[in-house]
């Protein structure tokens, strides 16, 4: 699929997969919150606890951003900051070439 020059200036090629991954992790985190209410957080795996923390940070950074007016490049940078807090093995919706380029584990 060819992207028009006008559209390519508005976003980056990684935009769709980053958005898909953010929403998938957030949905999983919300499901885990319901589970924690029943069984407690100590019953979660280490990966599950990371997803739960991701959901909290995602809400604070993206959902709770208020009336912030920022460029798409800035939003993608914030998204990669959030995703870089996650192990690459959990980022299944992002192609390896984007992980190689943007994922910077702490």
C-alpha positions in Angstrom: 0.0 0.0 0.0 1.4 3.4 -1.0 1.0 6.2 1.5 0.5 9.7 0.0 3.1 12.3 0.7 0.5 14.4 2.6 -0.5 11.6 4.8 3.1 10.5 5.5 3.8 14.0 7.0 1.0 13.6 9.5 2.2 10.4 11.2 4.8 7.6 11.1 4.7 4.1 9.8 4.7 2.7 13.4 1.6 4.6 14.3 -1.0 1.9 13.7 0.9 -0.9 15.4 1.7 1.3 18.4 -1.9 2.3 18.8 -3.1 -1.3 18.5 -0.5 -2.4 21.1 -1.4 0.4 23.5 -5.1 -0.4 23.4 -4.5 -4.2 23.7 -2.3 -3.8 26.8 -4.8 -1.3 28.3 -7.7 -3.7 27.7 -5.7 -6.5 29.3 -4.9 -4.3 32.3 -8.5 -3.4 32.8 -9.4 -7.2 32.8 -6.6 -7.8 35.3 -8.1 -5.1 37.6 -11.3 -7.0 37.8 -9.4 -10.2 38.5 -7.4 -8.5 41.3 -10.7 -7.4 42.9 -11.5 -11.1 43.2 -8.2 -12.9 43.9 -5.8 -10.1 44.9 -2.7 -8.8 43.2 -0.3 -11.3 44.8 -1.9 -14.0 42.7 -0.8 -12.3 39.5 2.4 -13.2 37.6 5.2 -10.7 37.2 4.0 -10.0 33.6 0.5 -9.5 34.7 1.7 -7.0 37.3 3.6 -5.1 34.6 0.5 -5.0 32.5 -1.5 -3.7 35.4 1.0 -0.9 36.0 1.1 -0.1 32.3 -2.7 0.4 32.4 -2.4 2.8 35.3 0.4 4.8 33.5 -1.6 4.7 30.2 -4.6 6.3 31.9 -2.5 9.0 33.5 -0.5 9.8 30.4 -3.0 9.4 27.5 -6.5 9.1 28.8 -6.0 11.7 31.5 -4.0 14.1 29.3 -6.6 16.8 29.6 -6.6 19.5 27.0 -3.1 18.8 25.9 -2.4 19.9 22.3 0.6 18.0 21.1 2.0 16.8 17.8 1.6 13.2 16.7 5.4 12.8 17.0 5.2 13.8 20.6 2.4 11.4 21.3 4.3 8.5 19.6 7.3 9.4 21.8 5.2 9.2 24.9 3.7 5.9 23.7 7.1 4.4 23.1 8.2 5.6 26.6 5.3 3.6 28.0 5.9 0.6 25.8 9.6 0.6 26.7 8.6 -0.1 30.3 7.2 -3.4 29.0 9.3 -6.5 28.1 9.5 -6.9 24.3 8.0 -10.4 24.6 4.6 -8.8 25.6 4.6 -6.4 22.6 3.1 -8.9 20.2 1.3 -6.4 17.9 4.5 -4.5 17.0 6.7 -5.7 14.2 10.3 -6.5 15.2 11.8 -3.7 13.1 9.8 -1.1 15.0 10.9 -2.7 18.3 14.5 -2.6 17.2 14.1 1.1 16.3 12.0 2.5 19.1 11.8 0.1 22.1 14.3 1.2 24.8 13.9 -1.0 27.9 14.9 0.7 31.1 
